[in-house]
Amino acid sequence: MRPRLSLTVACVAFFMVVLDTTVVNVALPAIEHTLGGGVAGAQWVIDAYTLTFGAFVLSGGHVSDRMGASVGLGLGAAGFALSSALCALAPSLGVLVAARAAQGAFAAVMLPSSLALVSQTFTEPRARTRAISIWAAAGGAAVAAGPIVGGLLTHRPGWPAVFLINVPIGGLALLGLRFVPRSTARYARLDVFGQVAAVVALTLFAFALIDGGRVGFDQAPIIAGLALFGVTATALLIRGWRSPHAAIPVRLLATKEAGAALCVGFALYLAFYGVIFTLSLYFQQVLKYGPVQAGVMFVPMTVLISAATLASGRWTRRTSPFLPMAVGTFGMASGFLALIVIQARSPVWEVAVATIPIGIGSGIAGPGIPVAILAALPADRSGTASGIANALRQVAATVGVGVFGALLAGRAGIAHGMEAACLVAAIALLIGAGVALSCVRLPPRLAGARAAA
């Protein structure tokens, strides 16, 4: 009973974090109407969260190892619920962005703790893979529920409700933790330099992408920001190669399988979170849908994610995780290519059908990514491994929103910007599919036949 309760609490925490992302995307036009800021302001509402999440989740994994997964999960859930309430009460865009950044910082502790709790509770490999698949399916369920819930809450009682919904969900997680055995704390050295470098690098990159899309990438501040990002990111990678205790243990991840999982995950999350941001604006500002109708438009894509995730979990347990990754990313690419031909006057059903392969593909490809990354690091660094897996998700989301937002903010307009964004996503996913295929291991009989040939 206790292992199931631990898994349930971990799933509730993951559900809350992912739900927050999807409900907020649908509310962006309403937030923009109330607080102002334009497309750039909408990008900061998303990226303030994903940036701090992606930067601090690296240390969040270390904090989880030091405090114990259950304690880290409780700290993150309490702080996330409180900062969500502050978001709902924000009187200006600046206050909202600051509160979103606080949400990201607490999520950075909560999410790796949830995955570490699952990993530490289920130690047998097949049971662990199944539990991680269920955990991933909880995120899929949040993606499925988010757009329609966000549309309904934005329509009535209003956009602050999309943040207030996290308060009771966080309370459920805290209540469940009272009956979960406390996890064992492990020593984990905190890489202060790596943490600071990660925050600086991601902030500079987000600034360059968002402001570059608004004022042009040939401006001196944008060029300087990109240059400083390159220097800081290089220093972070060098540090990670030299020290096994670095925030990003590059040497431990320097295997073909781990590198492939990181590459595929980056392409998948960039495309998926970028398209949610893009379509949220496209549906409401080009197709002139209301928030509820815009949320409904996501249902065909998102409702299939949970089912596909569970099916992929069983597939991953029977085969290499890279085969589902390859199939899923290729399917997502086909959906993005279909979206390119969608015009403002296309029938509603065409838009909905075009998004279906994106949902199914992301559900198929997603579960294998954390499984492959967890397998690359020692068992006693499960918090660090989960931190890296979730940092990958948030960094890719930050880049996706930044790049796609820059395309939407261009002079060609949102409709043409969406076409360009879908093309970028499709290319990234096809590259990811090829990388995943290169890591698929053939059954011994087929591998022997190939060697003989």
Secondary structure by P-SEA (a helix, b strand, c coil): caaaaaaaaaaaaaaaaaaaaaaaaaaaaaaaaaccccaaaaaaaaaaaaaaaaaaaaaaaaaaaaacaaaaaaaaaaaaaaaaaaaaacccaaaaaaaaaaaaaaaaaaaaaaaaaaaaacccaaaaaaaaaaaaaaaaaaaaacaaaaaaaaaaccaaaaaacaaaaaaaaaaaaaaccccbbbbbbbcaaaaaaaaaaaaaaaaaaaaaaacccccaaaaaaaaaaaaaaaaaaaaaaacccccccccccccaaaaaaaaaaaaaaaaaaaaaaaaaaaacccccccaaaaaaaacccccaaaaaaaaaaaaaaaccaaaaaaaaaaaaaaaaaaaccccccccaaaaaaaaaaaaaaaaaacaaaaaaaaaaccccaaaaaaaaaaaaaaaaaaaaaaaaaaaaaccccaaaaaaaaaaaaaaaaaaaaaaaaaaccccaaaaaaaaac
